[in-house]
């Protein structure tokens, strides 16, 4: 039997070759998603592109929020499609769509064209996330191993972010910002071809049409999912600030795009140093606890780390703030994914992963709006206070989530 990415599994154990092939496909997807993230210039450099076109801080915040709206909707749509159409088909189609949409965003100049392109680009920017999450849950049963894979997925994403910031900052002055969006499109097209070649076709289990509706109803009624969702939004809003609050603060301070690129490098350097020890520690904790307590702690670390950027005045201080948030960032993704795996029904992995994946998209919407409002009404100091408040709210919401998990 070929390795399948569906939720259904054969009764008999897989042969060693099938197990190796399944594992290989997981790592192909992890590395491929990291490579696409490395070329993901469209979101972090969109603000600078809009600034070159003459947009004000309010206009830039509005477009970034539209990008986040597309990101949010895309997570749920791609996640559900991975359950109903298949993991490989969903991944390939989303990446091919990205290869078409991103050049449109690069060439758009009018407000309507930019707004529509931003929504569509947002819908495909993080499309691999729910698909890869569902594949990992399909193929890996052990909680500790899943935690390690999640940690390395986050590592690949952060290394990609470092490459995005450094390469984008260096290339922006020579090739121009629109060329970066074209590079992003080409990377997505290449990933689509790699997935088509290296990932086995999968067939989702055939269920009555009511099955799809019941999956949505079960998700909507799952209080644990929505408490996790809300806590994650509050936790990740400071993290989203690394890509939206930080550029706005640095632009307000008169620093160039290259300086922002170095904050991404500092963040990735901290990830390189901390991923290996934290992954081992988190894998052990995943077998012994619900991980909710660690999610609460990560919310506080992210609020303090990114919030401190509001007090920065020099490039190295912004870079230090980005690095200080890294422990919370690593723990947040691993802990939240462990909780999600615990509560997800096997036949709705893509849907649950998509719903949870929308938390980062929601944070992407909230962060620039919150930062723009704070800058306009209270300056960088108010940005610090609102960012800290988000982290504290995320930690507080983890309390009822922990109680529900114990009761269930």
N, C-alpha and C positions, 0 to 999 in steps of 0.2 A: 504494500500500500504506500503511495507517495505521501510525503509529509504534508499534512493539511493544516491550514490556519483557521479552521472552523472550530466552533465550540464542541462539536461532537467528536468523541474519541472511540476507537475500536475497543472491544471488550478485552482482546488479547493484548499483552504488552508489545510495544514496538520493537522491531529488530534493532540491533546496535547501529546499523547503518542509517536507519530511519531516524533514530535519536540524534545521531551526529548531524544528519542533514537538517533536522529541525533546529538544533542549536546553532548551526552555521547560518541558517536563514535569519534567526533572531539577531545575530551579530552583524550580518549584512545590513539589516534594517537600522540597527543602532548606529553603525558607522556612517551609513548613507544619510540618515537624518542629521547627524552631526556635521557632515560635509555640506549639506544644504544650508544648515544654520551658519556655517562659516561664510557662505556666500550670501547670507540674508541681509543685504544692505538696505532693502526697501524700507523697513520700519525705522531703524536707528538713525538713518540719514535723511529721512523724509522731511524732518523739521528744517534741516539746513537747505534742502532743495526748495522748500516753500519760502524760506527766508530770502533766498536768491531771487525768487519771483516777486518779492515785495510784500509778502503776507505779514500781518502784525502778529504779536504773540497770541492774541485771542483767536485769530484765524488759524494759526498753526495748531493751537490746542483743539479747535473744532475738527480739523481734518484728521488729527491723530485719534480723536475720539471716534470719528466715523470708521477709521481703520480698525479700531477696537470692536465696533459693532459688527463688522464683517467677520472679524476673528471669532467673536462669541458665537455667531450663527453657524459659522463653518465648523466649529468643534462639534456641535450637536449633530449637524447634518452628516459630516464625514463619519462620526462615530456610529450613528445609526445605520448608515449605508454599509459600513464594514460588517455589521451583523446580518444585513438582509441581502446585499449584493456580493459581498466577499471582501476579505482583507486586501488581496492583491489588486483586484479591479478598482477598489476605492482609492488605494494609494496611487496607482498609475494615472487614473483619470484626474485626480486632484493636482498632481504634479504637472501634467500636460496643460491643465487649465492655467496653472501658475505661469508656465512658459509663454502663454498668450497674453495674460493680464498684465504682467509686470512691465513689458515694453510700453503698453498703453499708459501706465502710470508715469513712466519716464518721459513720455512725450506730451502729456497733458499740461495745459497752461491755464485754461479757464476754470472758474470755481466749480461749475457743474461737472465738467469732465474730471477734474481732480477728485471731487467728492465721490463720484460713482466708481472711479478707478481705485480709490482708497478702500472703499467697502469690499470690492471684489478681491483686491490684493490681500486685504486682511483675512478674507475667508480661506485663502489657500496658504497663507504664510506659515501657519503651524499645523497644517493638515496631517502630517505624519504622526503627530503626537497620539491621538486616540487610537489610530490603527496599530502603531507599535505597542502601545499599552495593552491592547486586546491580544496581540500576538504573544507577548510575554506571559500574560495570564493563561493563554491557551496552552503554551508549550512547557511552562515551568510550574511545577506543583509546590516545591519547597519554598517556604516563606523567606528563609535566610538567603537562598539563591536569588529569589525575586528582588529582595532588598539590595543585594550586590549589583544585579543588572540595572536596577533603577538608579543606583548611585553612579554607575558607569555611563548610563544614558545622560544623566545630568552633567557628568564630567565632559562628555563629548559635546554637549550643548554649550558649555562654558568655554571650552577650547575654541569652538566655533565662534562664539561671541568675541573672544579675544582677537581671533583672526579678522573678524568683521570690523572691529574697531580699529585695529592697527592698519590693516590693508586699506580699509576705506579712508581712513585719515590721510594715509600716504598718497593714495591714488586720486583722491577728490581734487587736488590742486592740479593734476596733470591730465587726467582723462576727462574730468568733469563729472558731476554727480549723476546725470542721466546714464552714463556708461555703467555705473555701478548697478543700476537696476537691470540692465541687460545681462550683466554677469550673473545676477541672481536668477534670471529667467533661464539661462543656459544650464546652470547647476540643477535646477528643478527638472529640466528636460532629460539631463543625463541620469538623474536618480530614477526617473520613470522608466528609462530603458534598462537600468540595472535591476530594478524590481521585476520588470517583465521577464528578464533573462534568468535571474537567480532565485526568485521566490516561486514556489509551486502554486499552481492554481488551486483555489479552495472553493468548496461548495457549502454554503451555509445550510443548516438543516431546514428542510421544507416544512413550514408550519402554516396553519390557516391564517387568513388575513387578520383575524381577531388577535392572533399572537402578537402582532406588531402593536396593536392598540393596548393590549394588556401589559406589554413591556413598558410603554409610556405611563400607564396608570400606576403600575407598581413603583416606578421611579418617582412619580409625583407624590405618592403617598409615603415614601420612605423618609421618615423624619431624620434618620441618621445621615442619609445622603445630603439633605439640605442643611443640616447643621455643619457637616463637613464642608459643604460648598461655601456657606457664609463665613466660616472660620478661615477657609483658604483664601477667599477674596480679601478679607481684612489683612491676612498675613502677606499675601502676594502684592498688594497695592504698593507697599514700600519697595518691594523688589522691582515692580514695573517702573518705579521711579528711577531706577538705574538707566532706563532707556528714554524716559520722558521728563521726569523732574530734574535729573542731573543735567541734561542738555539745556533745559530752560534756565536753570540756575547759572550754568557756565556762560551761556549767551548773555544773560543779564549782567554777569561780571565782566563781559567783554573778552572772553577767552575764545580761541578759534576751534574749529572742528577737530584739528589734530590733538588738541589738549583733551578733548572728550575721548578720543581714541585711546589715549593712555590710561584713562580710568578703566576702560575695558581690559586692557593688558594687566593692570594691577589686580583686577578682580579675577582674571584667569590664572594669574600667578598664585594667588591664594588658593584657588581651586586645585591647582597642581600639587601644592604642598599638603592640603588637608584631605583630599578625596580618599586616598588609600587608607590612612588611619581611621577616618570617620566611617568609611564603608564597612570595614571589619567590625567596628564597634556597633554600628547600626544593624548589621546582619545578626549579631548575637542578641541585641535587644528585640528584634522582630520576632524571635521565637519565644520570648518571655513576657512581652507586654503588648498592650493595645497600641502603643506609639502616640496616643493622644497627648500625653504629657510632654513629649518631645516636640510635637507640633505647636503646643502653647509656648514652649520656651523659644522655639525658632521665630515665632511671631514677635516676641519682645526683642530678640537680637536684631531682626530686620528693621523694626521700627527705630531702634537706637542707631544702628549703623547708617542707614540711608538718611534718617532724620538729621544726623550730624552734618550732612552736606550743606544744610541751610546756614551753618555757622562758618563754612569754609570761605576763604578768600583767594587761595592760591591753587594752582593745578595739583600740587602734591597732596594738598589737604582733601581735595575731591577724590583723588586716587585712594587715599587712606580710608575715606568713608566707604568707598566701594569695596575695598578689601575687608573691612571690619564686618560687613554684612554677610560675607561668604559662609561662615559656619551655619548661620541661620538658614541661608538659602539651601545648602546641601541637606540639612536635617529636614527642612520643610517638605521638600519634594519626596524624600524617601518615606518620611512618616505619614504624609497624606496618602501616598500610593499604597502603603501597607494597610491603612484603614480602609481605603477604597476596595482593595482586593478582598478584605474580610467581609464586606457587606454586599458585594456584587453577585447577583445570580449568574450562573454559568452561561445562560442563553442571552444575556444582555450586557456582555462585557464591553462591546463597542459603545453602546448607548451610555452606560454609566461612565466609561472613560471619557466620552465626548462631553457629557454634562460636567464632570469634574474639570475636564480640560478647558471649559468655558470660564473657569475661575480666573485663569491668567488673562483671558481676553477681557473679562469684566474689570479686572485690575488695570488693564491697559487703557480702558475707557475712563476709569475713575481717576487714575494717577495724573494725567495731564490736565483734566478739568479741575481737580483739587489743587494742583500746583499753580495753574493759571489764576484761579480765584485767590489763592493765598498770596501769590506775588503781587496781585493787583491791590489787595486790601490790607496786607500787613508786611509784605516783603519777605525775604528769606527766613526771618525768624518765625513767621507764621507757618511757613512751609515745614519747618522743623517740628512745631507743635502738632500740626495735623498729621504728619507722618508718624510721630510717636503715638498719637491717639489711635491710628489704624492698627498698629501692632498690639497695643493694649486691648483693643476690642477683639482681635483675633484670639488672643490668649483667653479672654473671658468666655468666649463662645465655646471654647474647648471643654468647659466644665460640664454643661448639660450633655454634650456629645459623649463624654466619658461615662456619665451616669447611664445613658441609654445603651451604650455598648456593654456595660456590666450587666444590665437587666436582660439584654437579648442573648 
